[in-house]
């Protein structure tokens, strides 16, 4: 008993609060000690969190498969001062199909790493969680090129975190007409009047035709494709 409250002692010394339920996906998993795991979960309720799974590396542990990369489901955990302790998990999608294709596995790991990089601890990242889940599902659609899926994922991630390039108006004068090249220094497109000379990244005519629809990518509830 401490400070008048009954607390359970965490696996790694933290004092834990009441049990909570979290829905999310495992972004990374690392071995800790002889049998434990340290995992990063992107959750709907708490954003990105760090959690420990005691005994998850034991052969008969119920958490062995549930704490691997790509696992999406519900995690039962206790919250400590600086981390969480997962005690139970119900996985609704293991994304086992990705493990059958090495290229798709590489793409999937890249998507998880990018989400881990942009998402901050305990911040609202529900849009990114939805995007990661939808993107991993898209990798298993035969009619979709993994390269196309990657580009869409990268663009939407940049949009969600406000670091996307300006592709709707000239970064110099603000004009929406005669946009014809991308400028690295200004991180956006430029018109012919502001950048008349030779350019390194001219815009494709097809991209210009689709430009008015590109704003839909900023909607959090917009369909993946």
C-alpha positions in Angstrom: 0.0 0.0 0.0 1.4 3.4 -1.0 -0.1 6.9 -0.7 -3.3 5.4 0.5 -3.8 3.5 -2.7 -3.4 -0.2 -3.5 -1.0 -0.6 -6.5 0.4 -3.6 -8.2 4.1 -3.5 -8.9 5.0 -3.6 -12.6 7.3 -6.0 -14.3 10.1 -3.5 -14.4 9.6 -1.6 -11.2 6.7 0.7 -12.2 3.7 1.1 -10.0 0.7 0.1 -12.1 -2.9 1.5 -12.2 -6.1 -0.2 -13.0 -6.3 -2.5 -16.0 -7.2 -0.8 -19.4 -8.2 -2.1 -22.8 -6.3 -0.8 -25.9 -7.0 -1.4 -29.5 -3.9 -1.1 -31.8 -1.1 -2.6 -33.8 2.4 -3.7 -32.8 5.0 -1.5 -34.5 8.1 -3.0 -33.1 9.2 -5.8 -30.8 12.5 -6.3 -29.0 13.8 -9.0 -26.6 14.3 -8.0 -23.0 15.9 -10.2 -20.4 15.6 -14.0 -20.9 11.9 -14.4 -21.7 10.3 -10.9 -22.0 9.6 -8.5 -24.8 9.5 -4.7 -25.1 6.9 -3.7 -27.8 5.7 -0.4 -29.3 2.0 -0.3 -30.0 0.1 2.3 -32.0 -3.2 2.5 -30.2 -6.6 4.1 -30.8 -7.0 5.3 -27.2 -3.5 6.4 -26.1 -1.5 6.9 -29.4 1.9 5.3 -29.5 2.9 3.6 -26.3 5.8 1.4 -25.0 4.8 -1.8 -23.3 6.4 -4.9 -21.8 5.1 -8.4 -22.2 6.4 -10.6 -19.4 7.2 -14.2 -20.5 6.2 -13.5 -24.1 9.2 -15.4 -25.5 8.4 -18.6 -23.6 7.3 -21.3 -26.0 3.9 -21.8 -24.4 3.2 -18.1 -23.7 -0.2 -16.8 -24.9 1.6 -13.6 -25.8 4.2 -15.1 -28.0 2.4 -14.6 -31.3 0.3 -11.6 -30.2 3.4 -9.4 -29.7 4.9 -9.8 -33.2 5.0 -7.2 -35.8 1.8 -6.3 -37.7 -0.5 -7.8 -35.0 -3.7 -5.8 -34.7 -6.2 -6.4 -32.0 -7.1 -5.6 -28.4 -4.5 -5.5 -25.7 -5.2 -5.8 -22.0 -2.7 -3.8 -20.0 -1.7 -2.1 -16.8 -0.4 1.5 -17.0 2.8 2.3 -15.1 4.7 5.6 -14.7 6.7 5.4 -17.9 5.4 2.3 -19.7 2.6 -0.3 -19.9 2.5 -4.0 -19.1 0.5 -6.2 -21.4 -1.1 -9.2 -19.7 -3.5 -10.4 -22.4 -4.2 -9.9 -26.1 -6.9 -10.8 -28.6 -5.6 -10.5 -32.1 -8.1 -10.0 -35.0 -5.5 -9.8 -37.8 -2.0 -11.2 -37.8 -1.3 -10.2 -41.4 0.3 -13.6 -42.0 0.0 -13.1 -45.8 2.9 -10.6 -45.6 5.2 -13.2 -44.2 4.7 -15.3 -47.3 6.2 -12.6 -49.6 9.6 -11.1 -48.8 9.0 -7.9 -50.7 5.7 -7.3 -49.0 7.4 -7.9 -45.7 9.9 -5.2 -46.5 7.2 -2.8 -47.5 5.2 -3.6 -44.3 8.2 -3.1 -42.0 8.9 0.2 -43.7 5.3 1.4 -43.1 5.6 0.5 -39.4 8.9 2.3 -39.1 7.5 5.4 -40.7 4.5 5.4 -38.3 6.9 4.8 -35.4 9.0 7.8 -36.5 6.1 10.3 -36.9 3.9 9.3 -34.0 4.7 10.6 -30.6 4.1 8.9 -27.2 0.6 9.4 -25.9 -0.5 11.7 -28.7 -3.7 11.2 -30.8 -2.6 9.2 -33.8 -5.9 7.4 -34.7 -5.7 8.6 -38.4 -2.2 7.1 -38.7 -3.4 3.8 -37.1 -6.3 3.6 -39.7 -3.8 4.4 -42.5 -1.3 1.7 -41.4 -4.1 -0.9 -41.2 -5.6 0.0 -44.5 -2.2 0.1 -46.2 -1.2 -3.4 -45.0 -4.5 -4.7 -46.3 -3.8 -3.0 -49.6 -0.5 -4.8 -49.9 -2.5 -8.0 -50.3 -4.6 -6.7 -53.2 -3.2 -8.3 -56.4 -4.4 -5.5 -58.6 -2.5 -2.8 -56.6 1.2 -2.2 -57.1 3.2 -2.1 -53.8 5.1 0.9 -55.2 1.7 2.7 -55.7 0.6 1.7 -52.2 3.9 3.0 -50.8 3.6 6.4 -52.5 0.0 6.9 -51.2 1.0 5.9 -47.7 3.9 8.3 -47.7 1.8 11.2 -49.0 -1.0 10.7 -46.6 1.4 10.4 -43.7 2.9 13.7 -44.6 -0.5 15.2 -44.9 -1.6 14.0 -41.5 1.5 15.4 -39.8 1.4 18.7 -41.7 4.8 18.4 -43.5 3.5 17.6 -47.0 4.7 19.8 -49.9 2.6 22.5 -51.3 1.2 21.1 -54.6 -1.9 23.3 -55.0 -0.3 26.8 -55.7 2.9 28.4 -56.7 5.1 28.8 -53.6 6.5 32.1 -54.9 3.4 34.0 -56.1 0.5 31.9 -55.0 -0.9 31.4 -58.5 -2.8 28.2 -59.2 -2.3 28.5 -63.0 0.5 27.2 -65.2 2.1 25.1 -62.5 4.8 23.1 -64.2 7.6 22.1 -61.9 8.5 21.0 -58.3 11.1 23.1 -56.4 13.1 21.4 -53.7 14.1 24.6 -51.9 10.6 25.9 -51.5 9.2 22.4 -51.0 6.4 22.9 -53.5 5.4 23.6 -57.0 6.1 26.7 -59.1 4.5 28.4 -62.1 6.3 29.2 -65.4 6.5 32.9 -64.6 8.4 32.3 -61.3 10.6 29.5 -62.6 10.9 29.9 -66.4 14.3 28.2 -66.8 15.3 24.6 -67.0 14.0 22.5 -64.1 15.0 19.3 -62.4 11.5 18.0 -61.6 8.9 19.0 -64.3 5.3 18.0 -63.5 3.6 15.4 -65.5 0.5 16.4 -67.3 -1.5 13.5 -65.8 -0.6 14.8 -62.3 -1.8 18.3 -63.2 -5.1 16.8 -64.4 -5.6 15.1 -61.0 -4.5 18.0 -58.9 -8.0 19.4 -58.1 -8.9 16.0 -56.5 -5.7 15.8 -54.4 -7.2 17.8 -51.6 -9.4 14.8 -50.7 -6.3 13.1 -49.4 -6.4 15.6 -46.4 -9.7 14.2 -45.2 -9.2 11.8 -42.3 -12.3 9.8 -43.2 -11.5 9.6 -46.9 -11.2 6.0 -48.4 -7.7 4.7 -48.9 -8.0 4.6 -52.7 
